[in-house]
Amino acid sequence: MSAHPHEPFGEAELEILRRHGIVLFARRVIFDARAPMPPARIAAVEAACAGPLPQELLVLWRTTAGGRMDYDLHLPMNGNQESLDWTELFHDGSDGEQDLQAWIAHEVEGARAAAAEPGAEPWDGRLTLLPIGGAESHDRVYVVVEPGADEGHVLAWKQGLPPAFPHEMHEDGMSTLAPDLLAAFEALQLDEDPLAPAGDYFTGQSLLAWLDDRHQAHGLAIELVDRVVDFYRQAMVDWRTPLAEGTLAQDAALARVALRHAIAADDAELVGRLAAAGVPLDGPLHGSAIGTDLAMSQGAHAAAAALVRAGAAVEPDALEVIDTEISPELVGLLLARGAEPSPLAIAECVACGAPDAARLIAAAYARNHEDLPAAFEAARRTMLAELEASLEAVQSGERSHYLGLAGLTRRIDHLLGFRL
């Protein structure tokens, strides 16, 4: 088994890349790569496991004992469509949250505690799941190292977040990522072209910055940099060809990538094309968020309107994630499709500088509620208190805020100056 089959680099070039912290494995790029794991250390890890280490993992560790990756990864988990951060390969000696020994110790402690529970099966002290990577403490990737039908399978674990985080999992989740490590690496993909991203923050930024630094400050030849980027971009998914051929709706995962792109680009025309091609517009798209949820949370109002007009579902709380100026026309569409008016939605529109949209929501709320003035005033006071506290913290240098001083001040002024 080769760590880099069919790759367009000679051995001398691979050695140059290694000296610059770049290693290729299973047709994916690992950067900030560590030296191979010593045989004695591999043996020690294997001795801690209930079964032998998979051959693919041995090849990986004999190539590099750790490093960073920069890809997209999606999988179903707890009924959601979750994005998993597999940006790190754990390695010995890390002074952060990538330390392999620390994660093995963490798993041993957890297994020992579970075995101590009343009625639990006795534990022989050996791991059945070996943590090999993830991101900080919230996402982890495991290899099954227990003899049996699942031996060698790769599992993904994700930490649940508090209920205050909408559309996120609120309990921990775990699901199978792939039947083996090579297939797990193949699942790493690029939803967008990193050389033509849809937004300011995009997958590929970290790797491109690393390569630029290796070229600018460490002398890595630009020709080799370009070839690494070309190799990296082979992981891009292609939904445009099946869309043109009329087959995109047959691939649910690819269709979700296309719809997420249309929302990220706020591309109403593309939303229409996807709908005409039979791409499902409902169902979880990112976490538990459906398409209209995602569009509203990203301020992609043209895409949101196109989704609604194409028949996409609208959740009752769709108007409670407004964070940019919104038109009365879109508010009207959302109300007509089942979005519920609320004092919070009124206050959000006001703060964002959309008074006409706020009054439209207020009128809809008043049709079924008698407490509009008091309810709105309570929502306004709560929002003002939060904004004023953030403004004070930014002014004092205690923390930053995505709106900045000017944006916070504008929202406060909008709320103070509005009358129903």
Secondary structure, DSSP 8 states (H G I E B T S, - for coil): --SSTT-S--HHHHHHHHHTTEEEETTEEEES------HHHHHHHHHTBSS---HHHHHHHHH-S-EE---B-EEEETTEEEE----EE-BTT-SSTTBHHHHHHHHHHHHHHHHTSTT-----S-BSEEEEEEETTTEEEEEE-SSSTTTT-EEEEE----TTSTTS-SS-EEEEEESSHHHHHHH-BBSS-TTS-SSSS-TTHHHHHHHHHHHHHH---HHHHHHHHHHHGGGB---HHHHHHT-GGG-HHHHHHHHHHHHHTT-HHHHHHHHHTT----S-SBBTB-HHHHHHHTT-HHHHHHHHHTT----TTGGGG--S---HHHHHHHHHTT----HHHHHHHHHTT-HHHHHHHHHHHHTT-S-HHHHHHHHHHHHHHHHHHHHHHHHTTS---TTHHHHHHHHHHHHHH---
